[in-house]
Amino acid sequence: MDARRFKVVYRITYPNGKIYVGSDTTGSANYFGSASSDLIAQDFTREELRDFTIRKEILWESQDAADSEVRRMEGEFIRKLRSNDPSIGYNRTHRPRR
């Protein structure tokens, strides 16, 4: 199996412990999502941003899922991990149902 062909849902963990959940349908090893740079920068000093390590974990993968299935799984993980709660993560979509 060629790992570059997998569609994935991933979690990015930042140095402050906050997370971002995203998806990639291209199989790129170098894609780290589209979290808001402004939101992230607000949580760190300029000095902290000078040496910055993040962790990317694959939460779910498929070689044959439709893109709509990947987006559905991404939404499920956002809600499950609560990465849409500003105190936990940087996702700003898939707001909790009230």
N, C-alpha and C positions, 0 to 999 in steps of 0.2 A: 504494500500500500504506500502511496505517495502522500506524505503528511501535508504537502502544499495544497492538496486538493480538498482538504477537509474544510467544511463550514463549521464555525465554532461560536460558542458563547464563552466569554472570558470575564475574569475579575481582575482589575488593576487595584493593587493596594499601595497607598502612598505612605511616606514616612510617619505621618500623624495617625495612621491606622484607618483613615477614611478610605472608602472604596468607590470604584466606578465599575459598572457592569456594562459590557458592550458585546457586539457581535461582528463577525467578519465572514463574508461570503466568498472571499477571494482566496483564502488560505495564506495570506501574507504573514510571514514571521515578524515583520517589522511594523505591523499596524497596532497602535495603542489607543485607538478610539478617538472620540471627539468630545471629551469632557471639556467644560469651559475653563480655559486657561486663567481667566479673571477670577473665577471662584476658587481655583486651586491656589493661585498666587496670594489671595487674601489670607490664607491660612499659614503662610510661611514668611519668615523674614527674608530680606535680600541675601543675607549670609547663609541661611538654610538652603536657599535655592542654588547656591554655588556648588554644592555637593549633594546631589539629589538622586536617591535610588528608589525605583518602583519595582513591584513584582507583578508579573502577569501569569495568571493561572487559567488553564482551560477547564471550564466547568461542564461543558457539553460539546460533543462534536458529532458530525455526520458527513458522510460522503455523498449521500443521495437525498437529503432533505431539500424541500422547496425553500426558497428564500422566505416565504411567508411563515413556514414552520420555524425557521431560525429566529425570525423576529418575535414569534409567539413565545419561544423558549427564552429569549432575552427578557421579555416582559415578565415572565414567570420568575426568573432569577432576580430581577430588579425588585419585585414585590417580596419574594421570599427572603432575600438578604437585606431588605429595607434600604437599599442604596439610594432610594429617592427621598429618604429622611435626611435633611441637611446636617443633622448631628452625626450621621453614619456615613453618608456618601455624597457623591457629586452628580448623580443622575437627577435630572429635573423633569423627566417624563415618567409616565406610569405612576401617577400620584395615587396614594392609598385611597381606596373607596371609603366613603364616610356613611 
